[in-house]
Amino acid sequence: MKNKLVASLLAIFLGGFGIHKFYLGRTGQGIFMLLFAWTGIPEIIGIIQGVLMLVMTQRDFDRKYN
């Protein structure tokens, strides 16, 4: 079971490297974000995804990631 808070914090603080994607088991997406980390775009995407995960209900999070 993946923790919603951990995934959100990883996305906000380390999202530029795709660490939250690796944590959630989405390795392909994590590698893609890691390859483009030098552009800064994954960092913006990571922050947005982190905030979206924080406001997501636990039930929705479990349905999508667990």
Steps between C-alpha positions, in 0.01 A plus 500: 500500500636837397468794739328808360697748711836343412416498129387863514811619682727309263320661206530850644864483611656242264249503217754645260677166504182291484562340839128495580434303181751234604336487846157453343625220276485698176860434399463601134361839590773540763774433245338744257492773765858421600619534140345846470594621849753744353217701338321587825164398357477181710543713813192704413307184414612339826377791710164496324467123541599524867234758574240299307586191704467697823148617417398159363286292735660192648247284319590651161872467577460135593297430187761661275828397662436204734 
